[in-house]
Amino acid sequence: MNEYPKIYSINNTDKETLLKWYRLLILGRTLDEKAPNYLKQAIGWSYHAPAAGHDGIQLAIGQVFERATDHLFPYYRDLVTNISAGLTAEEIIYNGISRDADVAGGGRHMSNHFAKPEWNIHNVSSCTGNHTLHAVGVARAIKKYKSNGVAFSSQGESSVSEGYVYEAINGASNEQLPVVFVFQDNGYGISVPKKDQTANRKVAKNFEGFKHLKIFYCNGKDVFDSMNAMTEAVRYAREENKPAIVHANCVRIHSHSNSDRHDLYRDDNELGYVLEYDPLAKYRRLLTRYERVTEKELKDIEDLVAEEVKEAHRKGLSAPQPSADSIFDFVLPEAYKAEKYPDGTHQFEGEPKKFIQGLNETLKAEFHHNPDTFLWGQDIANKDKGGIFNVSKGLQQEFGKERVFNAPIAEDYIMGTANGMVRFDKKIRVVVEGAEFADYFWPAMEQFVETTHEYWRTKGQFSPNITVRLASGGYIGGGLYHSQNIEAALTTFPGVRIVYPSFADDAAGLLRTCMRSEGMTVFMEPKALYNAPKAATPIPDDFEVPFGKARIRKVGSDMTVITYGNTTHMCLEVAEILEKEGLANIEVIDLRSLIPLDKEAILTSVKKTSRVLVVHEDKVFAGFGGEISAIINSEAFEFLDAPVKRVGSTFTPVGFNRILEAATLPSTAKILEAAKELLLY
């Protein structure tokens, strides 16, 4: 099925190009063979996945890549790909031995994960195959902005078993995006043979029924066949604006990596076979057999490469290590500064607006403010519907299908393509409904985790400018997958902001700040408050709320209640009851922002009242309140007159029956009882 013209062959390729390719192949092989020595000498390169046997297809990927317009997502075995695309021996060694000068990320990522973000050679994580979604996302931007580029996603054949790879190829086919997926098939996933991965001998055959997708099969051990296949695949993707797969048969000459022993699962016959089909040796034989070059010319190149690598080695060893205190750099990019309302606590006159109206109007205002804003998710743009709860109602009608559109029912596709699309240009802002309900976000967690460390991993070279909206919490009779709380799990990851408003004005102000900031923010929306009159407030058109600033909802002196989301309103009810009964004057702090957390507001209040009740809808056990309690105990213990008390859900799922839900979730009565107990301590 090799349906592509034979542009390149040993006879019709000019000599200068043949020699250039030989130099790149020799440089790649020299570094590939040198890498294990760094580990043996305890210098670095503690992870090395040899490229030997993949040389032909990797050379071709790098040669067809155009850094001015294209985006390349290599995988950990793509050493020759990166060299062919332009990385120097120095840059490869800096990465291998994790020096601060490493252009991929300054030693923050595993060795052998080569990248150069300034050239659109992207820093890819160790989660194999997940970058397929990023390639699809950036291809979406390539198409929308008509840049005439192509996104490349390169991987081994075994990582194609990952579900998000299928989602990526399905999405690229459905949206008709210019992506070239390259499967480098060496027959093994570490020690797992291909027959244990898929029923088809060639994994690309699994995708032959996908519309708009064209598949090219080539000999990845042969430079010319690989160049012809890649050239035609790129032509198809670029001119037709449709995806392609290049399935390249390779051999893995060595073990999977330096932690693997392939002699435990490969016999002598197989080991001899793969050596016999070494792409570099084959290419060298062709050059001399057809008398295109002389032995002396090849030897001169080999000598020059040896000197080049020797000099790169010297520079690598003298290059500085990253400094220990740099771990705190690039965790999060700087947030948008809310200058007009610096503390976000103003009270406004006017007609109250519901929580859902505040969100909807702010989304529309920010879409006008930044024309490079996009929104997608499930059920968000079908006729008059705007998401399950109609938060995005009217956006597609006003801003068009190019900017507001439905996504497949695939949460990791929603998240992963958001990560990809914002790579195209830092002015782009993406808002996604990460899931129809927060409880359904779990399939996206791998992509969420990936995105949290993008800014840090790239040493600030890439910021995922994404707002993830999640309808959260209970009190709607939703039951499993419709009423659970997940913020405690999300707050364990550095590299993401998490906000959880309780009132309409804060919802609008925080959403505006999220959408104008660099970096990723998770915007938790207590869905029970969408249309609740108690959450309605006047909202000025330009309201902004800064991250990390709590709001004192009620000033008091006898006890501090720290809360957020649905339980804020219950806590205010409790404070009113206690005051009417003459029992206490309660201070209620609405956190609004979980990460960053307003420690100053918490500690200031604790020092004033000496008693603390932490209330949230999520489970008490392992809930976010445990972190608040720990901060108070470690930084304000001497000011306490009683232990910090917590109220939240029971350590059970939230049931569907209203009786079960009420037994599980916090209520005004439960909070009141806990507050009275604490006052009597």
C-alpha positions as CSV (number, residue, x, y, z in Angstrom):
1,M,0.0,0.0,0.0
2,N,3.0,2.3,-0.7
3,E,0.9,4.8,-2.6
4,Y,3.4,7.6,-2.9
5,P,5.8,8.8,-5.6
6,K,9.4,7.8,-5.4
7,I,11.0,11.3,-5.2
8,Y,14.1,10.0,-3.4
9,S,16.4,7.1,-4.4
10,I,20.0,6.3,-4.3
11,N,20.4,7.5,-7.9
12,N,18.3,10.6,-8.1
13,T,19.2,12.3,-4.8
14,D,22.0,14.9,-5.1
15,K,25.3,14.1,-3.6
16,E,25.2,17.0,-1.2
17,T,22.0,15.8,0.3
18,L,23.3,12.2,0.5
19,L,26.4,13.4,2.5
20,K,24.3,15.6,4.7
21,W,22.0,12.7,5.6
22,Y,25.0,10.5,6.3
23,R,26.5,13.1,8.7
24,L,23.2,13.4,10.6
25,L,22.9,9.6,10.8
26,I,26.5,9.2,12.0
27,L,26.0,12.0,14.6
28,G,22.9,10.3,15.9
29,R,24.5,6.9,16.1
30,T,27.6,8.3,17.8
31,L,25.6,10.0,20.5
32,D,23.3,7.0,20.8
33,E,26.3,4.7,21.5
34,K,28.0,7.2,23.8
35,A,24.9,7.8,26.0
36,P,25.3,4.6,28.1
37,N,28.8,5.6,29.0
38,Y,27.6,8.6,30.9
39,L,25.5,6.4,33.1
40,K,28.4,4.0,33.7
41,Q,30.5,7.0,34.8
42,A,27.6,8.3,37.0
43,I,27.6,11.5,34.9
44,G,24.0,11.3,33.8
45,W,21.8,10.0,31.0
46,S,20.2,7.7,33.5
47,Y,17.4,7.0,31.1
48,H,18.4,6.2,27.5
49,A,16.2,4.6,24.9
50,P,18.4,3.7,21.9
51,A,17.4,5.0,18.5
52,A,19.5,2.5,16.6
53,G,17.3,0.6,14.1
54,H,14.9,3.5,13.8
55,D,17.4,5.7,11.9
56,G,15.7,5.8,8.5
57,I,12.3,7.0,9.6
58,Q,13.7,9.4,12.2
59,L,15.9,11.0,9.7
60,A,12.9,11.5,7.4
61,I,10.7,13.1,10.2
62,G,13.3,15.7,10.9
63,Q,14.0,16.5,7.3
64,V,10.4,17.2,6.4
65,F,9.7,19.2,9.5
66,E,9.6,23.0,8.9
67,R,10.2,24.8,12.1
68,A,8.7,28.1,10.9
69,T,5.3,26.6,10.4
70,D,5.2,23.1,11.8
71,H,5.0,21.6,15.2
72,L,6.9,18.4,16.2
73,F,6.0,16.2,19.1
74,P,8.8,13.6,19.3
75,Y,8.9,10.7,21.7
76,Y,11.7,9.5,24.0
77,R,13.4,7.4,21.3
78,D,13.5,10.2,18.7
79,L,17.2,11.1,19.1
80,V,17.9,11.1,15.3
81,T,14.6,12.9,14.7
82,N,15.7,15.8,16.8
83,I,19.2,15.9,15.3
84,S,17.7,15.7,11.8
85,A,15.4,18.6,12.8
86,G,18.4,20.7,13.8
87,L,19.5,20.0,17.4
88,T,23.2,20.1,17.9
89,A,25.4,17.5,19.7
90,E,25.8,20.0,22.6
91,E,22.0,20.3,23.0
92,I,21.6,16.6,23.0
93,I,24.3,16.1,25.6
94,Y,23.0,18.9,27.8
95,N,19.7,17.1,27.8
96,G,21.2,13.7,28.4
97,I,23.2,14.8,31.4
98,S,20.5,17.2,32.7
99,R,22.4,20.4,32.7
100,D,20.8,23.9,33.2
101,A,21.6,24.7,29.5
102,D,19.3,22.0,28.3
103,V,17.0,23.7,25.8
104,A,14.2,21.3,26.5
105,G,13.8,22.4,30.1
106,G,17.1,22.9,32.0
107,G,17.3,19.3,33.4
108,R,13.8,19.3,34.8
109,H,12.7,16.4,32.7
110,M,14.0,12.9,32.1
111,S,17.1,12.5,29.9
112,N,16.4,11.4,26.4
113,H,13.3,13.7,26.2
114,F,14.7,16.0,23.6
115,A,13.0,19.3,22.6
116,K,13.5,22.8,21.5
117,P,10.3,24.8,22.2
118,E,11.5,27.9,20.4
119,W,11.6,25.9,17.2
120,N,8.2,24.2,17.9
121,I,9.9,21.0,18.9
122,H,7.8,20.4,21.9
123,N,8.8,19.1,25.3
124,V,6.8,15.9,25.6
125,S,6.2,14.0,28.9
126,S,7.0,10.4,29.8
127,C,3.3,9.4,29.6
128,T,3.7,7.5,26.4
129,G,1.4,8.5,23.5
130,N,-0.4,11.3,25.3
131,H,1.2,14.0,23.0
132,T,-1.0,12.7,20.2
133,L,-3.8,14.8,21.7
134,H,-1.5,17.9,21.9
135,A,-0.6,17.5,18.2
136,V,-4.3,17.4,17.3
137,G,-4.9,20.5,19.4
138,V,-2.2,22.5,17.8
139,A,-3.3,21.3,14.4
140,R,-6.7,22.7,15.2
141,A,-5.1,26.1,15.6
142,I,-3.0,25.6,12.5
143,K,-6.2,25.1,10.5
144,K,-8.2,27.9,12.2
145,Y,-5.4,30.4,11.7
146,K,-4.6,29.1,8.2
147,S,-0.8,28.9,8.9
148,N,-0.2,26.1,6.3
149,G,1.7,24.1,8.9
150,V,1.6,20.4,9.9
151,A,1.7,18.8,13.4
152,F,3.8,15.7,13.8
153,S,3.2,13.1,16.5
154,S,5.8,10.4,16.7
155,Q,5.6,7.3,18.9
156,G,6.2,3.6,19.1
157,E,3.6,1.1,17.9
158,S,2.8,-0.2,21.4
159,S,1.8,3.2,22.8
160,V,-1.0,3.2,20.1
161,S,-2.8,0.9,22.5
162,E,-3.5,3.9,24.8
163,G,-7.1,5.0,24.6
164,Y,-6.2,8.7,24.0
165,V,-4.3,7.8,20.9
166,Y,-7.5,6.4,19.4
167,E,-9.3,9.6,20.5
168,A,-6.7,11.7,18.9
169,I,-6.9,10.0,15.6
170,N,-10.6,9.9,15.7
171,G,-10.7,13.7,16.5
172,A,-8.2,14.6,13.8
173,S,-10.2,12.6,11.3
174,N,-13.5,14.1,12.4
175,E,-12.2,17.7,12.4
176,Q,-10.1,17.1,9.3
177,L,-6.8,18.4,10.8
178,P,-3.3,18.5,9.3
179,V,-1.6,15.9,11.6
180,V,0.9,13.3,10.6
181,F,1.0,10.4,13.1
182,V,4.2,8.4,12.8
183,F,4.2,4.9,14.3
184,Q,7.7,3.6,14.6
185,D,7.1,-0.2,14.8
186,N,9.9,-2.2,16.2
187,G,7.8,-5.1,17.4
188,Y,8.1,-4.6,21.1
189,G,6.6,-2.5,23.9
190,I,9.6,-2.9,26.3
191,S,9.4,-6.7,26.5
192,V,5.8,-7.1,25.4
193,P,5.7,-8.4,21.8
194,K,3.3,-6.8,19.3
195,K,1.1,-9.9,19.2
196,D,0.1,-9.1,22.8
197,Q,-0.9,-5.5,21.8
198,T,-3.1,-5.9,18.8
199,A,-4.6,-8.5,16.5
200,N,-3.3,-6.8,13.3
201,R,0.3,-7.3,12.4
202,K,0.5,-3.7,11.4
203,V,-1.1,-1.5,14.1
204,A,-2.0,1.2,11.6
205,K,-4.5,-1.2,10.0
206,N,-6.7,-0.7,13.1
207,F,-7.5,2.8,11.7
208,E,-8.1,2.0,8.0
209,G,-11.9,2.7,8.4
210,F,-11.4,6.2,9.6
211,K,-12.8,8.8,7.1
212,H,-10.4,11.5,5.8
213,L,-7.4,9.6,7.2
214,K,-4.7,8.3,4.8
215,I,-2.3,5.7,5.8
216,F,1.2,5.2,4.4
217,Y,3.2,2.0,5.1
218,C,7.0,2.2,4.7
219,N,10.3,0.5,5.5
220,G,11.5,2.6,8.4
221,K,14.9,1.0,8.1
222,D,15.4,2.5,4.6
223,V,16.2,6.2,4.3
224,F,14.7,6.6,0.8
225,D,11.5,4.8,1.4
226,S,11.0,6.7,4.7
227,M,11.7,10.0,3.0
228,N,9.2,9.3,0.2
229,A,6.5,8.2,2.6
230,M,7.0,11.2,4.9
231,T,7.1,13.6,2.0
232,E,3.9,12.4,0.6
233,A,2.2,12.2,4.0
234,V,3.1,15.8,4.7
235,R,2.0,16.9,1.3
236,Y,-1.4,15.2,1.9
237,A,-1.8,16.8,5.4
238,R,-0.7,20.2,4.3
239,E,-2.7,20.5,1.0
240,E,-5.8,18.5,2.0
241,N,-5.9,19.6,5.6
242,K,-6.5,16.0,6.7
243,P,-4.6,13.6,8.9
244,A,-2.2,10.9,7.8
245,I,-0.5,7.9,9.5
246,V,2.9,6.8,8.5
247,H,3.5,3.2,9.7
248,A,7.3,2.5,9.6
249,N,8.7,-0.9,10.1
250,C,11.8,-0.7,12.2
251,V,14.1,-2.9,14.3
252,R,15.2,-2.3,17.8
253,I,18.8,-3.2,17.8
254,H,19.4,-2.8,21.5
255,S,17.3,-3.2,24.7
256,H,14.3,-1.0,25.2
257,S,16.4,1.2,27.5
258,N,19.3,1.0,29.9
259,S,17.1,-0.6,32.5
260,D,16.0,-3.4,30.2
261,R,17.8,-6.7,29.3
262,H,16.5,-7.8,25.9
263,D,18.5,-11.1,26.1
264,L,15.9,-12.3,28.6
265,Y,13.1,-12.3,25.9
266,R,15.0,-12.3,22.6
267,D,16.9,-15.3,21.3
268,D,20.3,-15.2,19.5
269,N,18.6,-15.6,16.1
270,E,16.5,-12.5,16.6
271,L,19.4,-10.5,18.0
272,G,21.5,-11.4,14.9
273,Y,18.6,-10.5,12.6
274,V,18.2,-7.0,14.0
275,L,21.9,-6.3,13.6
276,E,21.8,-7.5,10.0
277,Y,19.1,-4.9,9.2
278,D,20.8,-1.9,10.7
279,P,19.6,1.1,8.7
280,L,22.9,3.0,9.1
281,A,25.0,0.1,7.7
282,K,22.5,-0.4,4.9
283,Y,22.7,3.3,3.9
284,R,26.5,3.3,4.0
285,R,26.6,0.2,1.7
286,L,24.2,1.8,-0.8
287,L,26.3,5.0,-1.0
288,T,29.5,3.1,-1.8
289,R,27.9,0.3,-3.9
290,Y,26.3,2.8,-6.3
291,E,29.5,4.9,-6.2
292,R,27.7,8.0,-5.1
293,V,30.4,8.9,-2.7
294,T,33.9,7.6,-1.8
295,E,35.1,5.8,1.3
296,K,37.3,8.8,2.0
297,E,34.4,11.2,2.0
298,L,32.5,9.0,4.4
299,K,35.6,8.6,6.6
300,D,36.1,12.4,6.6
301,I,32.5,12.9,7.8
302,E,33.0,10.3,10.5
303,D,36.2,12.0,11.8
304,L,34.5,15.4,11.8
305,V,31.5,14.0,13.8
306,A,33.9,12.3,16.3
307,E,35.5,15.7,16.9
308,E,32.2,17.4,17.1
309,V,30.9,15.0,19.7
310,K,34.2,15.2,21.6
311,E,33.9,19.0,21.8
312,A,30.2,18.8,22.8
313,H,31.2,16.3,25.6
314,R,33.8,18.8,26.9
315,K,31.2,21.6,26.9
316,G,28.6,19.4,28.5
317,L,30.8,18.4,31.4
318,S,31.7,22.0,32.1
319,A,28.2,23.3,31.9
320,P,26.6,24.3,35.2
321,Q,24.0,22.1,37.0
322,P,20.6,23.5,37.8
323,S,20.5,25.3,41.2
324,A,18.6,23.7,44.0
325,D,16.5,26.8,44.7
326,S,15.4,26.9,41.1
327,I,12.7,24.3,41.9
328,F,10.4,27.1,42.9
329,D,10.8,28.9,39.6
330,F,8.1,28.5,36.9
331,V,5.6,26.6,39.0
332,L,2.9,29.0,37.9
333,P,3.1,32.0,35.5
334,E,2.2,35.4,36.8
335,A,-1.5,35.9,37.0
336,Y,-3.5,38.8,35.5
337,K,-3.5,41.7,38.0
338,A,-7.0,42.8,39.0
339,E,-6.1,46.4,39.4
340,K,-9.5,48.1,39.4
341,Y,-10.8,45.9,42.3
342,P,-7.5,44.8,43.9
343,D,-9.1,42.9,46.7
344,G,-12.3,41.9,44.9
345,T,-14.5,42.7,48.0
346,H,-16.6,45.7,46.8
347,Q,-20.3,45.9,47.5
348,F,-22.4,47.1,44.6
349,E,-25.8,48.5,44.1
350,G,-28.2,47.3,41.5
351,E,-30.4,44.4,40.4
352,P,-29.1,41.1,41.6
353,K,-28.0,38.6,39.0
354,K,-28.0,34.9,39.4
355,F,-24.8,32.9,39.5
356,I,-25.4,31.4,36.1
357,Q,-26.1,34.8,34.6
358,G,-22.8,36.2,35.9
359,L,-20.9,33.3,34.3
360,N,-22.7,33.6,31.0
361,E,-22.3,37.3,30.7
362,T,-18.6,37.2,31.7
363,L,-17.9,34.5,29.1
364,K,-19.5,36.7,26.4
365,A,-17.6,39.8,27.6
366,E,-14.3,38.0,27.6
367,F,-15.0,36.6,24.1
368,H,-15.4,40.2,22.9
369,H,-12.3,41.3,24.9
370,N,-10.0,38.7,23.3
371,P,-11.0,37.4,19.9
372,D,-8.5,34.6,20.3
373,T,-10.7,32.9,22.9
374,F,-12.2,29.5,22.3
375,L,-14.7,27.3,24.2
376,W,-15.5,23.6,23.7
377,G,-17.0,20.7,25.7
378,Q,-19.8,18.3,25.7
379,D,-23.3,19.5,24.8
380,I,-22.3,23.1,24.9
381,A,-23.3,24.3,21.4
382,N,-26.2,22.4,19.9
383,K,-28.9,24.9,18.7
384,D,-30.1,26.7,21.8
385,K,-28.4,24.5,24.3
386,G,-25.4,25.7,26.2
387,G,-24.1,22.8,28.3
388,I,-26.0,20.7,30.7
389,F,-26.8,23.7,32.8
390,N,-26.9,26.3,29.9
391,V,-24.0,28.3,31.3
392,S,-22.7,28.8,27.7
393,K,-26.1,29.5,26.2
394,G,-26.0,31.8,23.2
395,L,-22.2,31.8,22.8
396,Q,-22.1,29.8,19.6
397,Q,-24.9,32.0,18.1
398,E,-22.9,35.1,18.9
399,F,-19.4,34.0,18.2
400,G,-19.7,31.3,15.7
401,K,-18.8,27.6,15.3
402,E,-15.1,28.4,14.8
403,R,-14.8,29.6,18.4
404,V,-17.5,27.7,20.3
405,F,-18.1,24.0,19.4
406,N,-19.0,20.6,20.8
407,A,-16.4,18.1,21.7
408,P,-16.7,14.3,21.6
409,I,-17.6,12.5,24.8
410,A,-14.0,12.0,25.7
411,E,-12.8,14.1,28.6
412,D,-9.1,13.5,28.0
413,Y,-9.6,14.7,24.4
414,I,-11.2,17.9,25.6
415,M,-8.2,18.5,28.0
416,G,-5.5,17.3,25.7
417,T,-6.5,19.3,22.7
418,A,-6.8,22.4,24.9
419,N,-3.2,21.8,25.9
420,G,-2.2,21.5,22.2
421,M,-4.2,24.5,20.9
422,V,-2.7,27.1,23.2
423,R,0.8,26.0,22.1
424,F,0.2,27.7,18.8
425,D,0.2,31.3,20.2
426,K,0.4,32.6,23.7
427,K,-2.4,35.1,23.0
428,I,-4.9,32.2,22.7
429,R,-7.1,31.5,25.7
430,V,-9.1,28.3,25.8
431,V,-12.1,27.6,28.1
432,V,-13.3,24.0,28.4
433,E,-16.1,22.4,30.2
434,G,-13.7,19.6,31.4
435,A,-16.6,17.3,32.0
436,E,-20.4,17.7,32.1
437,F,-20.2,17.1,35.8
438,A,-16.9,17.4,37.9
439,D,-17.4,13.7,38.8
440,Y,-16.8,12.7,35.1
441,F,-13.4,14.5,35.0
442,W,-11.5,11.4,36.0
443,P,-10.8,10.2,32.4
444,A,-9.1,13.6,31.8
445,M,-6.8,13.3,34.9
446,E,-3.8,12.1,33.0
447,Q,-4.1,15.1,30.7
448,F,-4.8,17.4,33.7
449,V,-1.6,16.1,35.5
450,E,0.4,16.6,32.3
451,T,-0.8,20.1,31.9
452,T,0.0,21.1,35.5
453,H,3.7,20.6,35.0
454,E,4.1,21.9,31.5
455,Y,5.2,25.4,32.6
456,W,7.6,24.1,35.1
457,R,8.9,21.2,32.9
458,T,9.7,23.6,30.1
459,K,11.3,26.2,32.3
460,G,8.7,28.7,31.5
461,Q,8.9,28.3,27.7
462,F,5.3,27.1,27.5
463,S,2.3,28.2,29.5
464,P,-1.0,26.3,29.1
465,N,-3.4,29.2,29.1
466,I,-6.6,27.2,29.9
467,T,-9.6,27.6,32.1
468,V,-11.2,24.3,33.0
469,R,-14.8,24.8,34.1
470,L,-16.3,22.0,36.3
471,A,-19.9,21.9,37.6
472,S,-19.3,20.6,41.1
473,G,-20.9,19.4,44.3
474,G,-24.3,18.1,45.4
475,Y,-27.6,19.2,46.8
476,I,-29.3,18.5,43.5
477,G,-30.2,14.8,44.1
478,G,-27.7,13.7,41.5
479,G,-26.1,10.8,43.2
480,L,-23.0,9.0,41.9
481,Y,-21.1,10.8,39.1
482,H,-23.4,13.8,39.5
483,S,-22.9,15.1,43.1
484,Q,-19.4,14.2,44.3
485,N,-16.7,16.7,45.1
486,I,-13.2,16.4,43.7
487,E,-11.3,19.5,44.7
488,A,-9.2,17.8,47.4
489,A,-7.7,15.5,44.7
490,L,-7.0,18.4,42.4
491,T,-5.3,20.6,45.0
492,T,-2.5,18.1,45.5
493,F,-0.9,19.1,42.2
494,P,1.4,22.1,41.9
495,G,1.1,24.2,38.7
496,V,-2.6,24.9,38.7
497,R,-4.9,27.5,40.3
498,I,-8.2,26.3,41.7
499,V,-11.0,28.7,42.6
500,Y,-14.4,27.9,44.1
501,P,-16.8,30.9,44.3
502,S,-20.0,31.1,46.4
503,F,-21.7,34.2,45.0
504,A,-22.5,35.5,41.5
505,D,-20.2,38.5,41.7
506,D,-17.2,36.4,42.7
507,A,-18.0,33.9,40.0
508,A,-18.0,36.6,37.4
509,G,-14.9,38.3,38.8
510,L,-12.8,35.2,39.2
511,L,-13.8,33.9,35.7
512,R,-12.6,37.1,34.2
513,T,-9.3,36.8,36.0
514,C,-8.9,33.2,35.0
515,M,-9.5,34.0,31.3
516,R,-7.0,36.8,31.3
517,S,-4.3,35.0,33.1
518,E,-1.5,32.8,31.8
519,G,-1.4,29.3,33.1
520,M,-4.2,26.8,33.9
521,T,-7.0,27.4,36.3
522,V,-9.7,25.0,37.4
523,F,-12.9,26.9,38.0
524,M,-15.2,24.9,40.3
525,E,-18.9,25.9,40.0
526,P,-21.3,24.8,42.7
527,K,-24.1,23.9,40.4
528,A,-26.7,24.0,43.2
529,L,-26.1,27.7,43.3
530,Y,-26.5,28.4,39.6
531,N,-30.1,29.7,40.0
532,A,-30.2,30.0,43.8
533,P,-31.5,33.5,44.8
534,K,-29.2,33.4,47.9
535,A,-26.2,33.4,45.6
536,A,-27.4,36.3,43.4
537,T,-25.7,39.7,43.6
538,P,-25.3,42.9,41.6
539,I,-22.3,42.5,39.2
540,P,-20.5,45.4,37.5
541,D,-19.6,44.8,33.9
542,D,-15.8,44.9,34.6
543,F,-15.6,43.2,38.0
544,E,-12.4,41.3,38.7
545,V,-11.4,39.2,41.6
546,P,-7.7,38.4,42.3
547,F,-6.4,34.9,43.0
548,G,-5.5,34.1,46.6
549,K,-7.7,36.7,48.2
550,A,-10.4,35.4,50.6
551,R,-13.5,37.5,51.4
552,I,-14.8,38.1,54.9
553,R,-18.5,37.6,54.5
554,K,-19.2,38.5,58.1
555,V,-17.0,40.1,60.7
556,G,-16.9,38.5,64.1
557,S,-14.8,38.0,67.2
558,D,-15.8,34.7,68.9
559,M,-15.1,32.1,66.3
560,T,-13.7,31.9,62.7
561,V,-15.6,29.8,60.2
562,I,-13.6,29.0,57.1
563,T,-15.6,27.8,54.1
564,Y,-16.2,28.0,50.3
565,G,-18.8,27.0,47.7
566,N,-22.2,25.7,48.7
567,T,-21.5,25.6,52.5
568,T,-20.7,29.4,52.6
569,H,-24.4,30.1,52.6
570,M,-25.0,27.6,55.4
571,C,-22.2,29.0,57.5
572,L,-23.7,32.5,57.1
573,E,-27.1,31.1,58.3
574,V,-25.4,29.5,61.3
575,A,-23.7,32.8,62.1
576,E,-27.0,34.6,62.0
577,I,-28.7,32.0,64.3
578,L,-25.9,32.1,66.9
579,E,-26.0,35.9,66.9
580,K,-29.8,36.0,67.3
581,E,-29.5,33.5,70.1
582,G,-26.9,35.7,71.8
583,L,-24.4,32.8,71.8
584,A,-21.6,34.2,69.7
585,N,-20.4,36.7,67.1
586,I,-19.0,34.6,64.2
587,E,-16.5,35.6,61.6
588,V,-17.2,33.9,58.2
589,I,-14.3,33.7,55.7
590,D,-15.2,32.7,52.1
591,L,-11.9,31.4,50.7
592,R,-13.0,31.8,47.0
593,S,-9.5,30.7,46.0
594,L,-8.1,27.3,47.2
595,I,-4.8,27.6,45.2
596,P,-3.3,30.1,45.8
597,L,-4.7,30.1,49.4
598,D,-5.1,33.3,51.4
599,K,-3.1,32.2,54.5
600,E,-2.8,35.8,55.7
601,A,-6.6,36.2,56.0
602,I,-6.9,32.9,57.8
603,L,-4.2,33.5,60.3
604,T,-5.2,37.0,61.0
605,S,-8.7,35.9,61.8
606,V,-7.6,33.0,63.9
607,K,-5.4,35.2,66.0
608,K,-8.4,37.4,66.6
609,T,-11.0,34.8,67.5
610,S,-8.9,31.8,68.8
611,R,-11.5,29.2,67.7
612,V,-11.8,27.8,64.2
613,L,-14.4,25.7,62.4
614,V,-13.5,24.6,58.9
615,V,-16.5,23.7,56.7
616,H,-16.7,22.3,53.2
617,E,-19.0,20.1,51.2
618,D,-16.2,17.5,50.4
619,K,-15.4,14.7,52.7
620,V,-13.8,15.5,56.0
621,F,-11.3,12.6,55.7
622,A,-8.5,13.7,53.3
623,G,-10.5,16.8,52.4
624,F,-9.1,20.2,51.7
625,G,-9.9,21.3,55.3
626,G,-7.2,19.0,56.6
627,E,-4.6,21.3,54.9
628,I,-6.2,24.4,56.4
629,S,-6.2,22.8,59.8
630,A,-2.6,21.8,59.4
631,I,-1.6,25.3,58.5
632,I,-3.4,26.8,61.5
633,N,-1.9,24.2,63.9
634,S,1.7,24.8,62.6
635,E,1.5,28.6,62.3
636,A,-1.0,29.8,64.9
637,F,-1.2,27.1,67.5
638,E,-0.4,29.4,70.4
639,F,-3.5,31.5,69.6
640,L,-6.0,28.6,69.7
641,D,-8.3,28.1,72.7
642,A,-9.7,24.9,71.2
643,P,-8.8,22.3,68.6
644,V,-9.6,23.1,65.0
645,K,-12.9,21.4,64.2
646,R,-14.1,20.3,60.8
647,V,-17.4,19.7,59.2
648,G,-17.9,18.1,55.8
649,S,-19.3,15.0,54.1
650,T,-19.1,11.5,55.6
651,F,-16.5,9.2,54.2
652,T,-19.0,7.6,51.8
653,P,-20.2,8.3,48.3
654,V,-23.1,10.7,47.8
655,G,-26.2,8.7,47.2
656,F,-29.1,9.4,44.8
657,N,-32.0,9.2,47.2
658,R,-32.5,12.5,48.9
659,I,-32.5,10.9,52.3
660,L,-29.1,9.3,51.6
661,E,-27.8,12.6,50.1
662,A,-28.9,14.6,53.2
663,A,-27.3,12.0,55.5
664,T,-24.0,12.4,53.7
665,L,-23.6,16.1,52.9
666,P,-23.1,19.0,55.4
667,S,-26.2,21.0,56.4
668,T,-27.0,24.1,58.4
669,A,-28.1,21.9,61.3
670,K,-24.8,19.9,61.3
671,I,-22.7,23.0,61.1
672,L,-24.7,24.7,63.9
673,E,-24.2,21.7,66.1
674,A,-20.5,21.6,65.5
675,A,-20.2,25.4,66.1
676,K,-22.0,25.1,69.5
677,E,-19.7,22.2,70.5
678,L,-16.7,24.3,69.7
679,L,-18.0,27.3,71.6
680,L,-18.4,25.2,74.7
681,Y,-14.9,23.6,74.5
